[in-house]
Amino acid sequence: CTPCSVSCGAGGTSTRERSCSNPPPSNGGKTCDGEVSDKRACNSTEICPVNGGWSKWGNWSTCSETCADVSSIETRRRTCSEPEPAAGGEECIGHAIQKRPCRLEGNIQPCPVNGMW
């Protein structure tokens, strides 16, 4: 038999072959009936690696300040959980957190700037 065609998981095939040689046909005898090769389904006992996938981004956080200036940021997160890496699969590529300056929405107003001489 040939080895299973998959190295992990299910859905493989294995082939076995035979020859018409015990004894071979001779002196006008007929060749053997049936197929020379036979395929069968097989599964590997190894678990296939599963690479990680990102979840959807969560909602943006509330602003870190009560007024919007260059230091006011909001963040949102995602996780490497859809699916989680398994059986030696790769971690997610990229960042789990995004940051951006606060937007002037709702109760967030521009920060007051005091005049100076």
VMD Tcl script that draws the C-alpha trace (Angstrom):
set ca {
  {0.00 0.00 0.00}
  {1.05 3.56 -0.60}
  {1.05 5.90 2.42}
  {-2.10 7.93 3.04}
  {-2.22 10.95 0.70}
  {-2.87 13.39 3.56}
  {-0.34 14.11 6.29}
  {-2.99 15.34 8.74}
  {-6.74 15.10 9.13}
  {-9.22 13.12 7.06}
  {-10.05 12.68 3.40}
  {-6.98 10.89 2.07}
  {-6.57 7.85 -0.13}
  {-4.18 4.94 -0.15}
  {-3.56 2.70 -3.16}
  {-2.55 -0.92 -3.27}
  {-1.43 -2.76 -6.36}
  {-1.12 -6.37 -7.30}
  {0.42 -8.31 -10.10}
  {-0.85 -11.34 -11.94}
  {2.24 -13.41 -11.15}
  {1.38 -16.25 -8.81}
  {1.59 -17.94 -11.28}
  {1.66 -15.67 -14.31}
  {-0.48 -16.66 -17.28}
  {1.37 -18.97 -19.68}
  {0.79 -21.34 -22.56}
  {-2.31 -19.38 -23.71}
  {-3.79 -19.03 -20.22}
  {-5.93 -16.00 -19.44}
  {-4.69 -12.99 -17.55}
  {-6.08 -12.42 -14.06}
  {-9.60 -10.98 -13.66}
  {-10.10 -7.69 -11.82}
  {-8.25 -4.43 -11.42}
  {-4.51 -4.10 -10.94}
  {-4.92 -1.34 -8.32}
  {-7.38 -0.61 -5.55}
  {-7.91 2.68 -3.70}
  {-9.28 3.07 -0.19}
  {-10.11 6.00 2.05}
  {-7.68 6.78 4.85}
  {-7.20 9.36 7.58}
  {-4.05 10.59 9.23}
  {-3.69 10.32 12.98}
  {-1.99 13.75 13.02}
  {-4.09 16.82 13.82}
  {-3.82 19.54 11.17}
  {-2.41 22.91 12.29}
  {-4.98 25.69 12.56}
  {-3.79 29.24 11.91}
  {-5.27 31.96 14.09}
  {-7.80 34.45 12.75}
  {-8.77 37.88 14.06}
  {-12.13 38.56 15.65}
  {-14.09 41.63 14.57}
  {-12.93 44.94 16.02}
  {-14.70 45.95 19.22}
  {-16.32 49.35 19.65}
  {-14.18 52.43 20.12}
  {-13.63 53.30 23.78}
  {-14.79 56.56 25.26}
  {-12.27 59.34 24.99}
  {-9.58 59.49 27.61}
  {-10.24 63.20 28.27}
  {-13.33 65.39 28.58}
  {-12.10 67.61 25.76}
  {-10.32 66.71 22.54}
  {-6.70 67.75 22.09}
  {-3.62 66.00 20.70}
  {-3.28 63.79 23.80}
  {-6.90 62.57 23.78}
  {-7.17 59.07 22.31}
  {-9.72 56.33 21.98}
  {-8.95 52.67 21.42}
  {-10.56 49.50 20.18}
  {-9.45 45.87 20.44}
  {-9.71 42.53 18.70}
  {-8.53 39.06 19.66}
  {-6.80 36.22 17.84}
  {-9.69 33.87 18.53}
  {-11.61 33.16 15.32}
  {-10.17 30.60 15.32}
  {-7.49 30.41 17.98}
  {-4.20 28.97 16.73}
  {-3.98 25.24 17.45}
  {-1.72 22.25 16.82}
  {1.26 24.38 15.83}
  {-0.72 26.83 13.67}
  {0.43 30.43 13.17}
  {-0.49 33.31 15.46}
  {-2.46 36.20 13.96}
  {-0.41 38.82 12.13}
  {-1.03 42.47 12.93}
  {-2.07 44.49 15.95}
  {-4.71 43.67 18.54}
  {-5.22 47.34 19.50}
  {-5.94 50.40 17.36}
  {-5.65 53.97 18.63}
  {-6.85 57.23 17.14}
  {-7.34 60.84 18.25}
  {-10.71 61.53 19.82}
  {-13.42 62.74 17.53}
  {-15.48 65.81 18.38}
  {-18.73 63.95 19.05}
  {-21.32 64.03 21.82}
  {-19.99 65.71 24.94}
  {-16.41 65.97 23.66}
  {-15.54 69.54 22.77}
  {-12.28 71.15 21.71}
  {-10.09 71.85 24.75}
  {-9.88 75.50 25.82}
  {-6.63 77.25 24.93}
  {-5.56 80.09 27.22}
  {-4.11 83.12 25.52}
  {-0.56 84.18 26.28}
  {1.40 87.42 25.78}
}
mol new
graphics top color blue
foreach p $ca { graphics top sphere $p radius 0.5 }
foreach p [lrange $ca 0 end-1] q [lrange $ca 1 end] { graphics top cylinder $p $q radius 0.2 }
display resetview
